[in-house]
Amino acid sequence: MRHFNIRSSFGITIAAIATLSLSTSAPAAAEEICPASSTRCWYLIFGVGDAPKRRLYLADFLVRKPEPSITQIDMVDIPEQDGDGADHYVYTMDFKCDQKQMRRNRAYRMFANGKIETQPMSDWVPVLPSVFQRAYELACDPKVRNNPSRNSMVLTGNMFRPIDVADLTRQLLWKTNSKSSQRL
């Protein structure tokens, strides 16, 4: 399995499609992209794999501080094809920025038949060098949030429901639809 970032050839294709499809001009700062009135602001932050087993990860740039020492971010994990039949996964991640620790606050996976399975809160662990490192950078470093394109992150949209994020990603990048979104 091959890991890639937005600068890879597949990533360049993703960036070009997302930019052409969703924006007529690229603002210089996240404040212009994600106004305070937005309820969501999804960015493509990481990808892995080759067709037909690609996987993309998006994060909501509108981070929250539920406690002074915790920064929280929502993520969507979209597999092109998933071995256990999941359409997409949604995570709410907590980060202790000064300690470089993370935990999964809550999570669920949605299947094509509409079934949802939840996962319990995890323990605090060191930030893992993967998509979670990218999410940590987004959550904890204002320089990353203020300059997403300089950090190889691509605006994907402001859809409120994570299932819509998964569906739009598949339609634009993989030319397929989420089976679960067709039921809702």
C-alpha positions as CSV (number, residue, x, y, z in Angstrom):
1,M,0.0,0.0,0.0
2,R,1.4,3.4,-1.0
3,H,1.0,6.5,1.2
4,F,0.8,9.8,-0.5
5,N,0.3,13.5,0.2
6,I,-1.3,16.1,-1.9
7,R,1.9,16.7,-3.8
8,S,1.8,13.2,-5.3
9,S,0.3,12.7,-8.8
10,F,-3.0,11.4,-7.5
11,G,-2.9,14.3,-5.0
12,I,-2.3,16.8,-7.7
13,T,-5.4,15.5,-9.5
14,I,-7.3,15.8,-6.3
15,A,-6.2,19.3,-5.7
16,A,-7.0,20.3,-9.3
17,I,-10.5,18.8,-9.2
18,A,-11.3,20.2,-5.8
19,T,-10.1,23.7,-6.8
20,L,-11.9,23.8,-10.1
21,S,-15.1,22.3,-8.8
22,L,-15.5,24.2,-5.6
23,S,-13.8,27.6,-6.0
24,T,-13.5,30.3,-8.5
25,S,-10.7,32.0,-6.6
26,A,-8.4,30.7,-3.9
27,P,-8.4,33.0,-0.8
28,A,-5.1,33.5,0.9
29,A,-6.2,32.7,4.5
30,A,-8.4,30.2,6.2
31,E,-10.4,33.0,7.8
32,E,-11.7,33.9,4.3
33,I,-12.4,30.3,3.4
34,C,-14.1,29.4,6.7
35,P,-16.1,32.3,7.9
36,A,-17.4,32.2,11.5
37,S,-20.9,31.6,10.2
38,S,-19.9,28.2,8.6
39,T,-21.1,25.1,10.5
40,R,-18.4,23.0,8.7
41,C,-15.3,23.6,6.6
42,W,-13.9,20.3,5.2
43,Y,-10.4,20.0,3.9
44,L,-8.7,17.0,2.3
45,I,-5.7,16.4,4.5
46,F,-4.4,12.9,3.7
47,G,-4.8,9.9,1.3
48,V,-3.4,6.4,0.9
49,G,-3.6,3.5,-1.5
50,D,-4.1,2.8,-5.2
51,A,-7.4,2.2,-7.0
52,P,-9.6,0.5,-6.2
53,K,-8.5,0.6,-2.6
54,R,-7.8,4.3,-2.1
55,R,-8.7,6.0,1.1
56,L,-9.1,9.7,1.7
57,Y,-9.2,11.6,5.0
58,L,-10.9,15.0,5.5
59,A,-11.0,17.2,8.5
60,D,-13.2,20.1,9.6
61,F,-11.1,23.2,9.9
62,L,-13.5,24.6,12.5
63,V,-11.7,23.3,15.6
64,R,-13.3,23.5,19.1
65,K,-12.0,23.9,22.6
66,P,-14.3,21.9,24.9
67,E,-11.8,22.3,27.7
68,P,-8.9,24.7,28.0
69,S,-6.3,21.9,27.6
70,I,-8.2,20.0,24.8
71,T,-8.6,20.9,21.1
72,Q,-11.2,19.0,19.2
73,I,-11.6,18.3,15.5
74,D,-14.0,16.2,13.4
75,M,-12.6,13.9,10.6
76,V,-14.2,11.7,7.9
77,D,-12.4,8.6,6.6
78,I,-13.7,7.6,3.1
79,P,-12.6,4.2,1.7
80,E,-13.1,3.7,-2.0
81,Q,-13.8,0.0,-1.2
82,D,-13.8,-1.2,2.4
83,G,-13.3,-4.9,3.2
84,D,-16.0,-4.9,5.9
85,G,-18.5,-2.9,3.8
86,A,-18.3,0.4,5.7
87,D,-19.3,3.4,3.5
88,H,-17.4,5.9,5.7
89,Y,-16.1,6.5,9.2
90,V,-16.5,9.7,11.3
91,Y,-14.2,10.5,14.2
92,T,-14.2,13.3,16.8
93,M,-10.6,13.6,17.8
94,D,-9.3,15.3,21.0
95,F,-5.7,16.6,21.1
96,K,-3.6,17.9,24.1
97,C,-1.5,20.1,21.9
98,D,1.2,20.9,24.5
99,Q,1.7,17.2,25.3
100,K,1.3,16.0,21.7
101,Q,-1.3,13.4,22.8
102,M,-4.6,12.3,21.1
103,R,-7.7,10.2,21.8
104,R,-10.7,9.3,19.8
105,N,-13.5,11.1,21.7
106,R,-16.3,9.4,19.7
107,A,-16.6,7.6,16.3
108,Y,-18.9,5.7,14.1
109,R,-18.9,3.9,10.9
110,M,-21.8,3.8,8.5
111,F,-22.5,0.9,6.2
112,A,-24.2,1.0,2.7
113,N,-27.4,-0.4,4.2
114,G,-27.6,2.6,6.6
115,K,-26.5,0.6,9.7
116,I,-24.3,2.6,12.1
117,E,-21.8,1.1,14.5
118,T,-20.3,3.4,17.2
119,Q,-16.9,3.1,18.9
120,P,-16.1,4.0,22.5
121,M,-13.8,6.7,23.6
122,S,-10.1,5.7,23.5
123,D,-7.3,6.3,26.0
124,W,-4.9,9.1,25.5
125,V,-1.9,8.1,23.4
126,P,1.0,9.9,21.7
127,V,0.1,11.4,18.3
128,L,0.6,8.7,15.7
129,P,2.7,9.5,12.6
130,S,-0.1,9.2,10.0
131,V,-3.3,11.0,9.2
132,F,-3.5,11.8,12.9
133,Q,-0.3,13.7,12.7
134,R,-1.9,15.8,10.0
135,A,-5.0,16.3,12.1
136,Y,-2.9,17.3,15.1
137,E,-1.1,19.9,13.0
138,L,-4.4,21.3,11.8
139,A,-5.9,21.3,15.3
140,C,-2.8,22.7,17.2
141,D,-1.0,24.9,14.8
142,P,-2.7,28.2,13.7
143,K,-0.2,28.6,10.9
144,V,-1.5,25.4,9.3
145,R,-5.1,26.5,9.6
146,N,-4.3,29.9,8.2
147,N,-2.4,28.6,5.2
148,P,-4.0,25.3,4.2
149,S,-2.7,25.2,0.6
150,R,0.9,25.8,1.8
151,N,0.4,22.7,4.0
152,S,-0.9,20.5,1.1
153,M,-4.6,20.7,2.3
154,V,-7.4,21.2,-0.2
155,L,-10.8,22.8,0.5
156,T,-13.5,20.3,-0.2
157,G,-16.7,22.1,0.9
158,N,-18.9,23.1,3.8
159,M,-21.4,20.2,3.8
160,F,-23.0,19.8,7.3
161,R,-23.5,16.0,7.1
162,P,-20.4,13.8,6.9
163,I,-22.3,11.4,4.5
164,D,-22.5,14.3,2.1
165,V,-18.7,14.8,2.3
166,A,-18.2,11.1,1.5
167,D,-20.7,11.3,-1.4
168,L,-19.2,14.4,-3.0
169,T,-15.7,13.0,-2.7
170,R,-16.7,9.9,-4.5
171,Q,-18.7,11.7,-7.2
172,L,-15.9,14.2,-7.9
173,L,-12.8,12.1,-7.5
174,W,-13.8,8.5,-8.0
175,K,-17.0,8.9,-10.2
176,T,-19.0,6.7,-7.9
177,N,-21.8,7.4,-5.3
178,S,-22.0,6.4,-1.6
179,K,-24.6,3.7,-1.4
180,S,-25.7,4.8,2.1
181,S,-26.4,8.4,0.8
182,Q,-28.9,7.0,-1.7
183,R,-31.0,5.7,1.2
184,L,-31.1,9.0,3.2
